[in-house]
Amino acid sequence: MATIRPFKAVRPIKGIEQCFSCPPYDVLEEEEVREIIRRNPNTFLKVTRSDADISDPSSEDVYEKAKENFEDFISRGCLIEEEKPFIYIYRETWKGASQTGFFATFSITEYDDGIIKKHELTRKDKEEDRTNHIINLKAQTGPVFLSFKSFSKAKELINKIIKSTEVLYSFYDENNVKHELWKVQSEHDIEQIKQVFESIDYLYIVDGHHRAASSSRVQKILKEQDTHYTEDKPYNYFMAVAFPHDELRILPYNRVVKDLNNLTKEEFLEKLKEHFEVEQAQSSTYSPENMHCFGMYLDKQWYKLRFKGEESQDPVKNLDVQILQDYILDSILSIKDPRSDSRIHFIGGIRGLKELEKWVDEKGWKVAFSMYPTQMDQLFQVADSNKIMPPKSTWFEPKLRSGLLINKLI
């Protein structure tokens, strides 16, 4: 049984939400953030990525700057606080498809107990960064991306609420994604949402493992400091959006490798044939059309690789990203730890196959691999088995917007 909880959100005044809200903190490079801040001094990136708003982004001043910018937005009236707690409905529409979910807060105890399931390892440095950020602001600034196994009652309730509620925000972002937010004000509707979640056995983190892990760490810190602790304190919950799984879109997470591990092109192709059928692609590019097929760009030629091995009962070993790791990256190219090896780079599918060609043809990297997207049922299988996916297994698009709603902890 999952718990969903209304929260007393801080949000931008109506009319500035389009320019104020921003992409998640971890999808932009520092120079991209600096340019956005230069063009738009009222972007919420000044809070989530304050490292780009100070001269020394490596100093501890980055968290003080985030707090200063956050308080400045409040004092200038850019941000307002709701008078009471609400649940919200959040919809994103991109390239003709929509995903619509419940924007609220969720139990950290359920996260710690495994009712909210993970499928990724977190990096200590990134976890530490977001923990410091939340502690200094006493607020969660970006939502975690959750999913649940879809069922009709949840969708029927969402549609009913949207039809009877005036939209709070509606705008297009820089990637032509339409964002819409509705505030659920009816106590009856809120109770119905709570009942829907009581019938959900598990929630799954789709994106935002570091945000969830950091919120859990912050909860332990603030609880220890709190001399008047109660279960309903805001820091016992983390802000997230929970979507039905069948509305989500996973793009491939492609790979590019710097060298062939001292092999010639011919030697490399010969080694591939032990576990893969290798043929030149007939088209100018190649994107895999089903599982266990891979595209490969080498020496200005696209190849189609088809894995010759058997299906595995282990849900992790059956992932294409793991097959690539086991039978090519590790065994042939000697990339043992893709998390730390500088010879591999990961490119989100949103950037397309031409980006892979660019890395090989213009940046001097040697070989690129286009992947078939990991599927939602594979994510569920891994999480339900309490296993961990390889790094960069999924790229969900569109991303959740930051700065539409903020959860103050104190």
PAKE-847477 format. One line per field, with one value per residue (C-alpha): residue number from 1; residue in three letters; x, y, z. Coordinates in steps of 0.02 Angstrom, whole numbers, plus 50000, padded with zeros to 5 digits. Layout:
PAKE-847477
num	[NUM; ...]
residu	[Ala; ...]
X	[X; ...]
Y	[Y; ...]
Z	[Z; ...]
***
This chain:
PAKE-847477
num	[1; 2; 3; 4; 5; 6; 7; 8; 9; 10; 11; 12; 13; 14; 15; 16; 17; 18; 19; 20; 21; 22; 23; 24; 25; 26; 27; 28; 29; 30; 31; 32; 33; 34; 35; 36; 37; 38; 39; 40; 41; 42; 43; 44; 45; 46; 47; 48; 49; 50; 51; 52; 53; 54; 55; 56; 57; 58; 59; 60; 61; 62; 63; 64; 65; 66; 67; 68; 69; 70; 71; 72; 73; 74; 75; 76; 77; 78; 79; 80; 81; 82; 83; 84; 85; 86; 87; 88; 89; 90; 91; 92; 93; 94; 95; 96; 97; 98; 99; 100; 101; 102; 103; 104; 105; 106; 107; 108; 109; 110; 111; 112; 113; 114; 115; 116; 117; 118; 119; 120; 121; 122; 123; 124; 125; 126; 127; 128; 129; 130; 131; 132; 133; 134; 135; 136; 137; 138; 139; 140; 141; 142; 143; 144; 145; 146; 147; 148; 149; 150; 151; 152; 153; 154; 155; 156; 157; 158; 159; 160; 161; 162; 163; 164; 165; 166; 167; 168; 169; 170; 171; 172; 173; 174; 175; 176; 177; 178; 179; 180; 181; 182; 183; 184; 185; 186; 187; 188; 189; 190; 191; 192; 193; 194; 195; 196; 197; 198; 199; 200; 201; 202; 203; 204; 205; 206; 207; 208; 209; 210; 211; 212; 213; 214; 215; 216; 217; 218; 219; 220; 221; 222; 223; 224; 225; 226; 227; 228; 229; 230; 231; 232; 233; 234; 235; 236; 237; 238; 239; 240; 241; 242; 243; 244; 245; 246; 247; 248; 249; 250; 251; 252; 253; 254; 255; 256; 257; 258; 259; 260; 261; 262; 263; 264; 265; 266; 267; 268; 269; 270; 271; 272; 273; 274; 275; 276; 277; 278; 279; 280; 281; 282; 283; 284; 285; 286; 287; 288; 289; 290; 291; 292; 293; 294; 295; 296; 297; 298; 299; 300; 301; 302; 303; 304; 305; 306; 307; 308; 309; 310; 311; 312; 313; 314; 315; 316; 317; 318; 319; 320; 321; 322; 323; 324; 325; 326; 327; 328; 329; 330; 331; 332; 333; 334; 335; 336; 337; 338; 339; 340; 341; 342; 343; 344; 345; 346; 347; 348; 349; 350; 351; 352; 353; 354; 355; 356; 357; 358; 359; 360; 361; 362; 363; 364; 365; 366; 367; 368; 369; 370; 371; 372; 373; 374; 375; 376; 377; 378; 379; 380; 381; 382; 383; 384; 385; 386; 387; 388; 389; 390; 391; 392; 393; 394; 395; 396; 397; 398; 399; 400; 401; 402; 403; 404; 405; 406; 407; 408; 409; 410]
residu	[Met; Ala; Thr; Ile; Arg; Pro; Phe; Lys; Ala; Val; Arg; Pro; Ile; Lys; Gly; Ile; Glu; Gln; Cys; Phe; Ser; Cys; Pro; Pro; Tyr; Asp; Val; Leu; Glu; Glu; Glu; Glu; Val; Arg; Glu; Ile; Ile; Arg; Arg; Asn; Pro; Asn; Thr; Phe; Leu; Lys; Val; Thr; Arg; Ser; Asp; Ala; Asp; Ile; Ser; Asp; Pro; Ser; Ser; Glu; Asp; Val; Tyr; Glu; Lys; Ala; Lys; Glu; Asn; Phe; Glu; Asp; Phe; Ile; Ser; Arg; Gly; Cys; Leu; Ile; Glu; Glu; Glu; Lys; Pro; Phe; Ile; Tyr; Ile; Tyr; Arg; Glu; Thr; Trp; Lys; Gly; Ala; Ser; Gln; Thr; Gly; Phe; Phe; Ala; Thr; Phe; Ser; Ile; Thr; Glu; Tyr; Asp; Asp; Gly; Ile; Ile; Lys; Lys; His; Glu; Leu; Thr; Arg; Lys; Asp; Lys; Glu; Glu; Asp; Arg; Thr; Asn; His; Ile; Ile; Asn; Leu; Lys; Ala; Gln; Thr; Gly; Pro; Val; Phe; Leu; Ser; Phe; Lys; Ser; Phe; Ser; Lys; Ala; Lys; Glu; Leu; Ile; Asn; Lys; Ile; Ile; Lys; Ser; Thr; Glu; Val; Leu; Tyr; Ser; Phe; Tyr; Asp; Glu; Asn; Asn; Val; Lys; His; Glu; Leu; Trp; Lys; Val; Gln; Ser; Glu; His; Asp; Ile; Glu; Gln; Ile; Lys; Gln; Val; Phe; Glu; Ser; Ile; Asp; Tyr; Leu; Tyr; Ile; Val; Asp; Gly; His; His; Arg; Ala; Ala; Ser; Ser; Ser; Arg; Val; Gln; Lys; Ile; Leu; Lys; Glu; Gln; Asp; Thr; His; Tyr; Thr; Glu; Asp; Lys; Pro; Tyr; Asn; Tyr; Phe; Met; Ala; Val; Ala; Phe; Pro; His; Asp; Glu; Leu; Arg; Ile; Leu; Pro; Tyr; Asn; Arg; Val; Val; Lys; Asp; Leu; Asn; Asn; Leu; Thr; Lys; Glu; Glu; Phe; Leu; Glu; Lys; Leu; Lys; Glu; His; Phe; Glu; Val; Glu; Gln; Ala; Gln; Ser; Ser; Thr; Tyr; Ser; Pro; Glu; Asn; Met; His; Cys; Phe; Gly; Met; Tyr; Leu; Asp; Lys; Gln; Trp; Tyr; Lys; Leu; Arg; Phe; Lys; Gly; Glu; Glu; Ser; Gln; Asp; Pro; Val; Lys; Asn; Leu; Asp; Val; Gln; Ile; Leu; Gln; Asp; Tyr; Ile; Leu; Asp; Ser; Ile; Leu; Ser; Ile; Lys; Asp; Pro; Arg; Ser; Asp; Ser; Arg; Ile; His; Phe; Ile; Gly; Gly; Ile; Arg; Gly; Leu; Lys; Glu; Leu; Glu; Lys; Trp; Val; Asp; Glu; Lys; Gly; Trp; Lys; Val; Ala; Phe; Ser; Met; Tyr; Pro; Thr; Gln; Met; Asp; Gln; Leu; Phe; Gln; Val; Ala; Asp; Ser; Asn; Lys; Ile; Met; Pro; Pro; Lys; Ser; Thr; Trp; Phe; Glu; Pro; Lys; Leu; Arg; Ser; Gly; Leu; Leu; Ile; Asn; Lys; Leu; Ile]
X	[50000; 50073; 50044; 50015; 50008; 49952; 50083; 50086; 50180; 50282; 50255; 50282; 50148; 50037; 50109; 50295; 50291; 50356; 50515; 50538; 50529; 50677; 50743; 50807; 50971; 51071; 51033; 51124; 51310; 51376; 51402; 51224; 51160; 51267; 51196; 51016; 51046; 51127; 50973; 50846; 50894; 50727; 50756; 50741; 50910; 50983; 50922; 50945; 51112; 51184; 51357; 51339; 51294; 51456; 51639; 51699; 51571; 51672; 51658; 51533; 51466; 51362; 51232; 51226; 51202; 51058; 50976; 51005; 50927; 50780; 50743; 50762; 50628; 50512; 50546; 50516; 50350; 50402; 50361; 50207; 50157; 49990; 49875; 49845; 49909; 49852; 49882; 49908; 49884; 50031; 50026; 50167; 50128; 50267; 50262; 50079; 50086; 50042; 50090; 49979; 50016; 49990; 50106; 50117; 50232; 50273; 50334; 50521; 50484; 50408; 50561; 50675; 50567; 50566; 50383; 50455; 50578; 50746; 50838; 50997; 51148; 51181; 51348; 51405; 51465; 51300; 51202; 51307; 51279; 51089; 51087; 51182; 51068; 50908; 50980; 51032; 50868; 50759; 50664; 50654; 50668; 50649; 50521; 50568; 50496; 50391; 50284; 50155; 50081; 49937; 49756; 49592; 49530; 49683; 49662; 49475; 49503; 49634; 49517; 49371; 49473; 49544; 49370; 49302; 49454; 49525; 49704; 49830; 49976; 49985; 50137; 50265; 50448; 50605; 50589; 50407; 50343; 50174; 50162; 49994; 49959; 49793; 49767; 49651; 49549; 49404; 49429; 49324; 49442; 49595; 49520; 49484; 49666; 49725; 49612; 49681; 49858; 49806; 49774; 49949; 50073; 50232; 50294; 50450; 50581; 50597; 50717; 50784; 50870; 50989; 50847; 50757; 50914; 50961; 50786; 50803; 50970; 50899; 50752; 50871; 50969; 50818; 50729; 50879; 50882; 50694; 50645; 50460; 50457; 50291; 50254; 50172; 50326; 50356; 50534; 50463; 50405; 50484; 50407; 50371; 50257; 50185; 50131; 50044; 50181; 50096; 50104; 50292; 50415; 50591; 50722; 50884; 51041; 51179; 51365; 51525; 51699; 51865; 51972; 51971; 52086; 52237; 52140; 52132; 51960; 51971; 52023; 51882; 51750; 51816; 51803; 51624; 51573; 51596; 51436; 51351; 51294; 51378; 51319; 51334; 51175; 51086; 51029; 51133; 51105; 51042; 50931; 50886; 50706; 50696; 50784; 50957; 50997; 51127; 51183; 51369; 51455; 51636; 51747; 51602; 51499; 51344; 51331; 51190; 51237; 51120; 51159; 51173; 51154; 51004; 50878; 50933; 50822; 50916; 50823; 50985; 51086; 50941; 50955; 51034; 51144; 51211; 51236; 51336; 51437; 51473; 51511; 51587; 51634; 51712; 51771; 51836; 51868; 51921; 51798; 51770; 51680; 51576; 51537; 51717; 51807; 51847; 51853; 51663; 51534; 51344; 51230; 51042; 50932; 50851; 51009; 50988; 51108; 51193; 51266; 51351; 51424; 51485; 51582; 51666; 51693; 51733; 51790; 51901; 51814; 51824; 51658; 51478; 51332; 51148; 51035; 50858; 50766; 50749; 50564; 50456; 50421; 50609; 50628; 50490; 50572; 50740; 50665; 50550; 50702; 50792; 50928; 51019; 51027; 51192; 51225; 51134; 51007; 50858; 50826; 50648; 50578; 50503; 50589; 50496; 50503; 50583; 50516; 50330; 50307; 50430; 50414; 50471; 50525; 50516]
Y	[50000; 50167; 50334; 50498; 50661; 50838; 50973; 51160; 51207; 51360; 51404; 51545; 51677; 51645; 51720; 51688; 51497; 51475; 51577; 51536; 51346; 51249; 51077; 50960; 51015; 50867; 50872; 51034; 51072; 51220; 51329; 51296; 51350; 51508; 51556; 51529; 51633; 51770; 51778; 51752; 51813; 51750; 51567; 51442; 51372; 51509; 51401; 51223; 51261; 51405; 51335; 51428; 51590; 51610; 51631; 51471; 51332; 51208; 51308; 51283; 51456; 51371; 51318; 51490; 51566; 51447; 51497; 51682; 51668; 51566; 51696; 51835; 51756; 51747; 51925; 51995; 51904; 51786; 51640; 51623; 51493; 51403; 51434; 51248; 51080; 51016; 50874; 50923; 50840; 50864; 50829; 50836; 50822; 50794; 50738; 50689; 50586; 50636; 50574; 50629; 50596; 50644; 50781; 50767; 50707; 50526; 50435; 50423; 50278; 50184; 50228; 50160; 50003; 49963; 50002; 50137; 50034; 50082; 50013; 50119; 50145; 50323; 50410; 50475; 50643; 50679; 50622; 50734; 50882; 50868; 50834; 50996; 51087; 51029; 51060; 51238; 51284; 51181; 51140; 51009; 51099; 50960; 50819; 50635; 50543; 50393; 50265; 50135; 49989; 50067; 50029; 50104; 50179; 50293; 50358; 50381; 50486; 50594; 50626; 50667; 50794; 50878; 50898; 50983; 51090; 51249; 51232; 51324; 51328; 51289; 51328; 51260; 51245; 51268; 51090; 51115; 51007; 51066; 51072; 51082; 51085; 51072; 51102; 50974; 51080; 50963; 50866; 50727; 50713; 50713; 50572; 50474; 50496; 50431; 50279; 50245; 50241; 50125; 49995; 50016; 49889; 49973; 50134; 50135; 50271; 50306; 50454; 50551; 50418; 50549; 50666; 50526; 50463; 50640; 50673; 50515; 50574; 50746; 50667; 50577; 50738; 50849; 50717; 50705; 50895; 50911; 50921; 50924; 50782; 50720; 50600; 50735; 50845; 50891; 50822; 50646; 50654; 50691; 50782; 50678; 50648; 50471; 50420; 50263; 50159; 50137; 50325; 50340; 50349; 50278; 50331; 50236; 50283; 50267; 50240; 50301; 50231; 50321; 50178; 49995; 49936; 49923; 49817; 49852; 49877; 49704; 49620; 49706; 49653; 49474; 49468; 49533; 49383; 49263; 49324; 49431; 49418; 49567; 49646; 49816; 49918; 49952; 50125; 50281; 50256; 50112; 50116; 49944; 49890; 49759; 49691; 49611; 49709; 49848; 49981; 50014; 50160; 50125; 50207; 50301; 50141; 50086; 49902; 49795; 49678; 49538; 49446; 49258; 49209; 49137; 49233; 49243; 49212; 49352; 49515; 49615; 49499; 49505; 49695; 49754; 49876; 49729; 49620; 49761; 49781; 49595; 49544; 49701; 49840; 49725; 49570; 49655; 49838; 49811; 49939; 49856; 49997; 50108; 50223; 50280; 50237; 50394; 50294; 50282; 50420; 50408; 50505; 50519; 50461; 50632; 50692; 50568; 50461; 50609; 50652; 50480; 50511; 50681; 50605; 50479; 50587; 50755; 50721; 50574; 50438; 50268; 50177; 50216; 50102; 50141; 50048; 49981; 50067; 49975; 49933; 49976; 49792; 49762; 49904; 49825; 49653; 49721; 49825; 49684; 49568; 49697; 49708; 49857; 49909; 49958; 50146; 50246; 50111; 50225; 50398; 50456; 50598; 50722; 50769; 50842; 51031; 51104; 51262; 51234; 51172; 51175; 51080; 51181; 51067; 51189]
Z	[50000; 49946; 50032; 49941; 50038; 49993; 50024; 50050; 49893; 49853; 49670; 49542; 49525; 49376; 49217; 49245; 49253; 49075; 49096; 49282; 49273; 49206; 49157; 49295; 49374; 49305; 49118; 49075; 49063; 49164; 49010; 48953; 49125; 49123; 48954; 49011; 49168; 49063; 48951; 49089; 49264; 49332; 49292; 49435; 49378; 49490; 49634; 49568; 49481; 49580; 49538; 49373; 49463; 49563; 49516; 49603; 49573; 49678; 49841; 49981; 49936; 49802; 49931; 50014; 49841; 49806; 49970; 49934; 49761; 49829; 49964; 49835; 49724; 49876; 49935; 49760; 49747; 49608; 49723; 49831; 49961; 49954; 50102; 50127; 50064; 49894; 49773; 49591; 49421; 49302; 49116; 48988; 48802; 48675; 48494; 48503; 48664; 48843; 49015; 49159; 49342; 49523; 49589; 49778; 49916; 49957; 50111; 50146; 50263; 50116; 50013; 50150; 50168; 49982; 49944; 49831; 49728; 49654; 49504; 49506; 49618; 49675; 49674; 49844; 49776; 49688; 49839; 49952; 49837; 49838; 50026; 50057; 49936; 50024; 50199; 50158; 50073; 50191; 50033; 49895; 49729; 49599; 49592; 49586; 49434; 49493; 49404; 49452; 49358; 49264; 49306; 49245; 49409; 49422; 49245; 49263; 49419; 49332; 49185; 49299; 49399; 49243; 49168; 49324; 49369; 49293; 49234; 49344; 49222; 49036; 48929; 48805; 48852; 48746; 48677; 48627; 48771; 48835; 49025; 49114; 49301; 49392; 49579; 49661; 49781; 49818; 49981; 49906; 49756; 49871; 49972; 49814; 49759; 49928; 49909; 49735; 49805; 49945; 49810; 49736; 49803; 49743; 49666; 49557; 49539; 49354; 49368; 49515; 49621; 49692; 49739; 49830; 49918; 49971; 50039; 50143; 50213; 50251; 50343; 50462; 50494; 50526; 50631; 50747; 50767; 50795; 50978; 50932; 50807; 50735; 50592; 50486; 50471; 50286; 50289; 50314; 50132; 49964; 49817; 49662; 49514; 49494; 49318; 49251; 49169; 49000; 48964; 48985; 48842; 48858; 48731; 48704; 48800; 48671; 48695; 48613; 48646; 48625; 48554; 48501; 48641; 48524; 48399; 48213; 48136; 48057; 48221; 48314; 48186; 48194; 48384; 48375; 48269; 48416; 48498; 48364; 48186; 48102; 47940; 47858; 47874; 47711; 47766; 47802; 47989; 48093; 48246; 48318; 48287; 48425; 48579; 48568; 48409; 48411; 48291; 48275; 48188; 48143; 48013; 47930; 47912; 48008; 48056; 48123; 48266; 48320; 48482; 48458; 48642; 48732; 48836; 49018; 49170; 49258; 49216; 49222; 49108; 48984; 48965; 48803; 48899; 49001; 48846; 48766; 48926; 48948; 48769; 48693; 48814; 48945; 48853; 48695; 48739; 48922; 48993; 49161; 49253; 49139; 49286; 49301; 49138; 49039; 48876; 48869; 48851; 48860; 48743; 48774; 48631; 48622; 48532; 48388; 48287; 48203; 48374; 48377; 48204; 48262; 48408; 48291; 48137; 48218; 48397; 48355; 48456; 48374; 48385; 48434; 48479; 48455; 48576; 48579; 48724; 48888; 48914; 49066; 49102; 49108; 49234; 49341; 49331; 49388; 49530; 49587; 49595; 49704; 49573; 49498; 49315; 49234; 49229; 49097; 49055; 49026; 48958; 48993; 48889; 48920; 49083; 49231; 49248; 49404; 49487; 49458; 49637; 49782; 49947; 50097; 50239; 50384]
***
